[in-house]
Protein backbone atom coordinates (compact mmCIF):
# COMPACT_ATOMS: atom_id res chain seq x y z
CA UNK A 1 0.00 0.00 0.00
CA UNK A 2 1.37 3.41 -0.93
CA UNK A 3 1.89 5.88 1.93
CA UNK A 4 0.92 9.53 1.63
CA UNK A 5 3.65 12.00 0.84
CA UNK A 6 4.69 13.75 4.11
CA UNK A 7 5.06 17.09 2.31
CA UNK A 8 1.51 16.80 1.00
CA UNK A 9 0.34 15.92 4.51
CA UNK A 10 2.07 19.10 5.74
CA UNK A 11 0.08 21.12 3.23
CA UNK A 12 -3.18 19.73 4.58
CA UNK A 13 -2.13 20.59 8.12
CA UNK A 14 -1.25 24.12 7.00
CA UNK A 15 -4.65 24.57 5.36
CA UNK A 16 -6.40 23.32 8.48
CA UNK A 17 -4.33 25.57 10.74
CA UNK A 18 -5.02 28.57 8.49
CA UNK A 19 -8.77 27.85 8.52
CA UNK A 20 -8.79 27.50 12.31
CA UNK A 21 -6.80 30.72 12.81
CA UNK A 22 -9.01 32.67 10.41
CA UNK A 23 -12.20 31.51 12.13
CA UNK A 24 -10.70 32.33 15.52
CA UNK A 25 -9.62 35.79 14.32
CA UNK A 26 -13.04 36.58 12.85
CA UNK A 27 -14.75 35.61 16.10
CA UNK A 28 -12.21 37.74 17.96
CA UNK A 29 -12.91 40.74 15.70
CA UNK A 30 -16.69 40.38 15.92
CA UNK A 31 -16.56 40.02 19.71
CA UNK A 32 -14.32 43.10 19.93
CA UNK A 33 -17.17 45.16 18.47
CA UNK A 34 -18.97 44.71 21.82
CA UNK A 35 -16.30 46.71 23.67
CA UNK A 36 -17.93 49.95 24.80
CA UNK A 37 -14.93 52.26 24.40
CA UNK A 38 -14.06 52.62 20.67
CA UNK A 39 -10.36 53.30 21.31
CA UNK A 40 -10.13 50.03 23.27
CA UNK A 41 -11.13 48.08 20.15
CA UNK A 42 -7.95 48.92 18.23
CA UNK A 43 -5.76 46.27 19.82
CA UNK A 44 -8.21 43.36 19.33
CA UNK A 45 -8.78 44.49 15.75
CA UNK A 46 -5.02 44.62 15.16
CA UNK A 47 -4.51 41.13 16.63
CA UNK A 48 -7.39 39.72 14.57
CA UNK A 49 -6.15 41.37 11.39
CA UNK A 50 -2.59 40.21 11.98
CA UNK A 51 -3.83 36.65 12.57
CA UNK A 52 -5.79 36.71 9.30
CA UNK A 53 -2.71 38.02 7.46
CA UNK A 54 -0.57 35.23 8.93
CA UNK A 55 -3.23 32.69 7.93
CA UNK A 56 -3.21 34.01 4.38
CA UNK A 57 0.59 33.76 4.31
CA UNK A 58 0.34 30.16 5.53
CA UNK A 59 -2.09 29.27 2.74
CA UNK A 60 0.09 30.95 0.10
CA UNK A 61 3.18 29.19 1.45
CA UNK A 62 1.45 25.80 1.32
CA UNK A 63 -0.18 26.37 -2.08
CA UNK A 64 2.98 27.53 -3.86
CA UNK A 65 5.32 25.19 -1.96
CA UNK A 66 7.42 28.09 -0.63
CA UNK A 67 10.14 27.55 1.93
CA UNK A 68 11.13 24.57 4.01
CA UNK A 69 8.44 21.89 4.14
CA UNK A 70 8.21 20.29 7.54
CA UNK A 71 7.77 16.61 8.14
CA UNK A 72 5.53 15.88 11.06
CA UNK A 73 6.43 13.12 13.48
CA UNK A 74 3.65 12.12 15.85
CA UNK A 75 5.67 9.37 17.54
CA UNK A 76 5.48 10.96 21.00
CA UNK A 77 1.91 12.20 20.84
CA UNK A 78 0.77 9.75 23.52
CA UNK A 79 3.42 11.07 25.92
CA UNK A 80 2.32 14.65 25.26
CA UNK A 81 -1.32 13.73 25.85
CA UNK A 82 -0.37 12.01 29.11
CA UNK A 83 1.46 15.13 30.22
CA UNK A 84 -1.62 17.20 29.34
CA UNK A 85 -3.66 14.94 31.62
CA UNK A 86 -1.06 15.41 34.38
CA UNK A 87 -1.19 19.19 33.94
CA UNK A 88 -4.99 19.20 34.02
CA UNK A 89 -4.90 17.06 37.15
CA UNK A 90 -2.49 19.55 38.72
CA UNK A 91 -4.95 22.38 38.15
CA UNK A 92 -7.76 20.30 39.67
CA UNK A 93 -5.63 19.40 42.69
CA UNK A 94 -4.80 23.09 43.20
CA UNK A 95 -8.53 23.82 43.29
CA UNK A 96 -9.21 21.19 45.94
CA UNK A 97 -5.99 20.88 47.97
CA UNK A 98 -4.23 24.16 47.27
CA UNK A 99 -1.01 25.24 45.60
CA UNK A 100 1.38 24.14 48.34
CA UNK A 101 0.16 20.54 48.30
CA UNK A 102 -0.43 20.23 44.55
CA UNK A 103 2.87 21.70 43.38
CA UNK A 104 5.26 19.18 44.97
CA UNK A 105 3.10 16.31 43.70
CA UNK A 106 3.03 17.80 40.21
CA UNK A 107 6.77 18.48 40.18
CA UNK A 108 7.63 14.94 41.29
CA UNK A 109 5.29 13.30 38.76
CA UNK A 110 6.31 15.68 35.98
CA UNK A 111 10.04 15.26 36.51
CA UNK A 112 9.73 11.48 36.68
CA UNK A 113 7.71 11.45 33.47
CA UNK A 114 10.21 13.70 31.71
CA UNK A 115 13.04 11.36 32.63
CA UNK A 116 14.68 12.86 35.69
CA UNK A 117 16.36 10.03 37.55
CA UNK A 118 18.21 11.82 40.36
CA UNK A 119 16.11 11.49 43.50
CA UNK A 120 18.05 14.27 45.24
CA UNK A 121 17.18 16.69 42.41
CA UNK A 122 13.52 15.68 42.37
CA UNK A 123 13.12 16.11 46.12
CA UNK A 124 15.03 19.40 46.27
CA UNK A 125 12.99 20.92 43.43
CA UNK A 126 9.69 19.58 44.80
CA UNK A 127 10.35 21.06 48.24
CA UNK A 128 12.37 24.13 47.22
CA UNK A 129 9.99 25.55 44.62
CA UNK A 130 6.92 25.89 46.87
CA UNK A 131 9.13 27.07 49.73
CA UNK A 132 10.67 29.86 47.63
CA UNK A 133 7.24 30.84 46.31
CA UNK A 134 5.87 30.92 49.87
CA UNK A 135 8.75 33.06 51.13
CA UNK A 136 8.64 35.50 48.23
CA UNK A 137 4.94 35.86 47.49
CA UNK A 138 3.25 35.06 50.79
CA UNK A 139 5.68 36.53 53.31
CA UNK A 140 7.57 39.21 51.40
CA UNK A 141 4.84 40.54 49.11
CA UNK A 142 1.82 39.58 51.21
CA UNK A 143 0.03 37.90 48.30
CA UNK A 144 -2.21 34.97 49.11
CA UNK A 145 -1.60 31.78 47.14
CA UNK A 146 -4.65 29.53 46.46
CA UNK A 147 -5.21 27.24 49.45
CA UNK A 148 -7.89 25.02 47.94
CA UNK A 149 -11.46 24.48 49.03
CA UNK A 150 -10.51 21.80 51.58
CA UNK A 151 -8.41 24.26 53.59
CA UNK A 152 -10.56 27.41 53.60
C-alpha positions as a Markdown table, in Angstrom:
| # | Residue | x | y | z |
|---|---|---|---|---|
| 1 | Unk | 0.0 | 0.0 | 0.0 |
| 2 | Unk | 1.4 | 3.4 | -0.9 |
| 3 | Unk | 1.9 | 5.9 | 1.9 |
| 4 | Unk | 0.9 | 9.5 | 1.6 |
| 5 | Unk | 3.7 | 12.0 | 0.8 |
| 6 | Unk | 4.7 | 13.8 | 4.1 |
| 7 | Unk | 5.1 | 17.1 | 2.3 |
| 8 | Unk | 1.5 | 16.8 | 1.0 |
| 9 | Unk | 0.3 | 15.9 | 4.5 |
| 10 | Unk | 2.1 | 19.1 | 5.7 |
| 11 | Unk | 0.1 | 21.1 | 3.2 |
| 12 | Unk | -3.2 | 19.7 | 4.6 |
| 13 | Unk | -2.1 | 20.6 | 8.1 |
| 14 | Unk | -1.3 | 24.1 | 7.0 |
| 15 | Unk | -4.6 | 24.6 | 5.4 |
| 16 | Unk | -6.4 | 23.3 | 8.5 |
| 17 | Unk | -4.3 | 25.6 | 10.7 |
| 18 | Unk | -5.0 | 28.6 | 8.5 |
| 19 | Unk | -8.8 | 27.9 | 8.5 |
| 20 | Unk | -8.8 | 27.5 | 12.3 |
| 21 | Unk | -6.8 | 30.7 | 12.8 |
| 22 | Unk | -9.0 | 32.7 | 10.4 |
| 23 | Unk | -12.2 | 31.5 | 12.1 |
| 24 | Unk | -10.7 | 32.3 | 15.5 |
| 25 | Unk | -9.6 | 35.8 | 14.3 |
| 26 | Unk | -13.0 | 36.6 | 12.9 |
| 27 | Unk | -14.8 | 35.6 | 16.1 |
| 28 | Unk | -12.2 | 37.7 | 18.0 |
| 29 | Unk | -12.9 | 40.7 | 15.7 |
| 30 | Unk | -16.7 | 40.4 | 15.9 |
| 31 | Unk | -16.6 | 40.0 | 19.7 |
| 32 | Unk | -14.3 | 43.1 | 19.9 |
| 33 | Unk | -17.2 | 45.2 | 18.5 |
| 34 | Unk | -19.0 | 44.7 | 21.8 |
| 35 | Unk | -16.3 | 46.7 | 23.7 |
| 36 | Unk | -17.9 | 49.9 | 24.8 |
| 37 | Unk | -14.9 | 52.3 | 24.4 |
| 38 | Unk | -14.1 | 52.6 | 20.7 |
| 39 | Unk | -10.4 | 53.3 | 21.3 |
| 40 | Unk | -10.1 | 50.0 | 23.3 |
| 41 | Unk | -11.1 | 48.1 | 20.2 |
| 42 | Unk | -7.9 | 48.9 | 18.2 |
| 43 | Unk | -5.8 | 46.3 | 19.8 |
| 44 | Unk | -8.2 | 43.4 | 19.3 |
| 45 | Unk | -8.8 | 44.5 | 15.8 |
| 46 | Unk | -5.0 | 44.6 | 15.2 |
| 47 | Unk | -4.5 | 41.1 | 16.6 |
| 48 | Unk | -7.4 | 39.7 | 14.6 |
| 49 | Unk | -6.1 | 41.4 | 11.4 |
| 50 | Unk | -2.6 | 40.2 | 12.0 |
| 51 | Unk | -3.8 | 36.7 | 12.6 |
| 52 | Unk | -5.8 | 36.7 | 9.3 |
| 53 | Unk | -2.7 | 38.0 | 7.5 |
| 54 | Unk | -0.6 | 35.2 | 8.9 |
| 55 | Unk | -3.2 | 32.7 | 7.9 |
| 56 | Unk | -3.2 | 34.0 | 4.4 |
| 57 | Unk | 0.6 | 33.8 | 4.3 |
| 58 | Unk | 0.3 | 30.2 | 5.5 |
| 59 | Unk | -2.1 | 29.3 | 2.7 |
| 60 | Unk | 0.1 | 31.0 | 0.1 |
| 61 | Unk | 3.2 | 29.2 | 1.4 |
| 62 | Unk | 1.4 | 25.8 | 1.3 |
| 63 | Unk | -0.2 | 26.4 | -2.1 |
| 64 | Unk | 3.0 | 27.5 | -3.9 |
| 65 | Unk | 5.3 | 25.2 | -2.0 |
| 66 | Unk | 7.4 | 28.1 | -0.6 |
| 67 | Unk | 10.1 | 27.5 | 1.9 |
| 68 | Unk | 11.1 | 24.6 | 4.0 |
| 69 | Unk | 8.4 | 21.9 | 4.1 |
| 70 | Unk | 8.2 | 20.3 | 7.5 |
| 71 | Unk | 7.8 | 16.6 | 8.1 |
| 72 | Unk | 5.5 | 15.9 | 11.1 |
| 73 | Unk | 6.4 | 13.1 | 13.5 |
| 74 | Unk | 3.7 | 12.1 | 15.9 |
| 75 | Unk | 5.7 | 9.4 | 17.5 |
| 76 | Unk | 5.5 | 11.0 | 21.0 |
| 77 | Unk | 1.9 | 12.2 | 20.8 |
| 78 | Unk | 0.8 | 9.8 | 23.5 |
| 79 | Unk | 3.4 | 11.1 | 25.9 |
| 80 | Unk | 2.3 | 14.6 | 25.3 |
| 81 | Unk | -1.3 | 13.7 | 25.9 |
| 82 | Unk | -0.4 | 12.0 | 29.1 |
| 83 | Unk | 1.5 | 15.1 | 30.2 |
| 84 | Unk | -1.6 | 17.2 | 29.3 |
| 85 | Unk | -3.7 | 14.9 | 31.6 |
| 86 | Unk | -1.1 | 15.4 | 34.4 |
| 87 | Unk | -1.2 | 19.2 | 33.9 |
| 88 | Unk | -5.0 | 19.2 | 34.0 |
| 89 | Unk | -4.9 | 17.1 | 37.2 |
| 90 | Unk | -2.5 | 19.5 | 38.7 |
| 91 | Unk | -5.0 | 22.4 | 38.1 |
| 92 | Unk | -7.8 | 20.3 | 39.7 |
| 93 | Unk | -5.6 | 19.4 | 42.7 |
| 94 | Unk | -4.8 | 23.1 | 43.2 |
| 95 | Unk | -8.5 | 23.8 | 43.3 |
| 96 | Unk | -9.2 | 21.2 | 45.9 |
| 97 | Unk | -6.0 | 20.9 | 48.0 |
| 98 | Unk | -4.2 | 24.2 | 47.3 |
| 99 | Unk | -1.0 | 25.2 | 45.6 |
| 100 | Unk | 1.4 | 24.1 | 48.3 |
| 101 | Unk | 0.2 | 20.5 | 48.3 |
| 102 | Unk | -0.4 | 20.2 | 44.6 |
| 103 | Unk | 2.9 | 21.7 | 43.4 |
| 104 | Unk | 5.3 | 19.2 | 45.0 |
| 105 | Unk | 3.1 | 16.3 | 43.7 |
| 106 | Unk | 3.0 | 17.8 | 40.2 |
| 107 | Unk | 6.8 | 18.5 | 40.2 |
| 108 | Unk | 7.6 | 14.9 | 41.3 |
| 109 | Unk | 5.3 | 13.3 | 38.8 |
| 110 | Unk | 6.3 | 15.7 | 36.0 |
| 111 | Unk | 10.0 | 15.3 | 36.5 |
| 112 | Unk | 9.7 | 11.5 | 36.7 |
| 113 | Unk | 7.7 | 11.4 | 33.5 |
| 114 | Unk | 10.2 | 13.7 | 31.7 |
| 115 | Unk | 13.0 | 11.4 | 32.6 |
| 116 | Unk | 14.7 | 12.9 | 35.7 |
| 117 | Unk | 16.4 | 10.0 | 37.6 |
| 118 | Unk | 18.2 | 11.8 | 40.4 |
| 119 | Unk | 16.1 | 11.5 | 43.5 |
| 120 | Unk | 18.0 | 14.3 | 45.2 |
| 121 | Unk | 17.2 | 16.7 | 42.4 |
| 122 | Unk | 13.5 | 15.7 | 42.4 |
| 123 | Unk | 13.1 | 16.1 | 46.1 |
| 124 | Unk | 15.0 | 19.4 | 46.3 |
| 125 | Unk | 13.0 | 20.9 | 43.4 |
| 126 | Unk | 9.7 | 19.6 | 44.8 |
| 127 | Unk | 10.4 | 21.1 | 48.2 |
| 128 | Unk | 12.4 | 24.1 | 47.2 |
| 129 | Unk | 10.0 | 25.5 | 44.6 |
| 130 | Unk | 6.9 | 25.9 | 46.9 |
| 131 | Unk | 9.1 | 27.1 | 49.7 |
| 132 | Unk | 10.7 | 29.9 | 47.6 |
| 133 | Unk | 7.2 | 30.8 | 46.3 |
| 134 | Unk | 5.9 | 30.9 | 49.9 |
| 135 | Unk | 8.8 | 33.1 | 51.1 |
| 136 | Unk | 8.6 | 35.5 | 48.2 |
| 137 | Unk | 4.9 | 35.9 | 47.5 |
| 138 | Unk | 3.2 | 35.1 | 50.8 |
| 139 | Unk | 5.7 | 36.5 | 53.3 |
| 140 | Unk | 7.6 | 39.2 | 51.4 |
| 141 | Unk | 4.8 | 40.5 | 49.1 |
| 142 | Unk | 1.8 | 39.6 | 51.2 |
| 143 | Unk | 0.0 | 37.9 | 48.3 |
| 144 | Unk | -2.2 | 35.0 | 49.1 |
| 145 | Unk | -1.6 | 31.8 | 47.1 |
| 146 | Unk | -4.6 | 29.5 | 46.5 |
| 147 | Unk | -5.2 | 27.2 | 49.4 |
| 148 | Unk | -7.9 | 25.0 | 47.9 |
| 149 | Unk | -11.5 | 24.5 | 49.0 |
| 150 | Unk | -10.5 | 21.8 | 51.6 |
| 151 | Unk | -8.4 | 24.3 | 53.6 |
| 152 | Unk | -10.6 | 27.4 | 53.6 |
